[in-house]
Amino acid sequence: MSRVLNRSLWWGGVLLAASFCCCAVAQSGASPAAVSQADSAETMKSLHRSIDTGHAADALKTIAELRAKNSDMPGLSRIEGLARYAQSELTLADAAFAAALKEDPNDIESAQMRGLTLCRRGRPAAAMPLLEFASAK
């Protein structure tokens, strides 16, 4: 019981910290694009951690908030794809991974995950070039 409570409190702290960062940017008048790379990397790690621990819906909510503030944070489409994949929303995951690959054609994780998504959607022929590209890197 205490483990569940500790985990809940920990995630509450993570979400509070992420909210604080977003509010601080909004109050400072700086655009979300002006957020430092360190803040961006920490936000991405936090989102990835949320997805890995079964909180994909929370990650998607944060992603939507960042996008509403016109954030062009690198890797956001990839993280959205991971969250959609975790929720078995394969069509939306495929679209997110495609957007991530458009942003960064050398994104190996997006190529792998889009390939897996296409396989699960019954399109193995479309998946093969992506999976071959990812395995060659």
NORGI-V982763 format. One record per pair of residues at least 12 apart in sequence whose C-alpha atoms are under 7 Angstrom apart, sorted by the first residue. I is the first residue (numbers start at 0). J is the second residue. Records with the same first field share a line. If there is no record, write none. Layout:
I: J, J
//
This chain:
17: 42
31: 68, 69, 70
32: 70, 71, 72
39: 72
46: 58
47: 78
50: 82
55: 82, 85, 86
58: 82
59: 79, 82
74: 99
76: 95, 96, 98, 99
77: 95, 96, 99, 109
79: 95
80: 92, 93, 95, 96
89: 116
93: 113, 116
96: 109, 113
107: 133
110: 129, 130, 133
111: 129, 130, 133
114: 126, 127, 129, 130
//
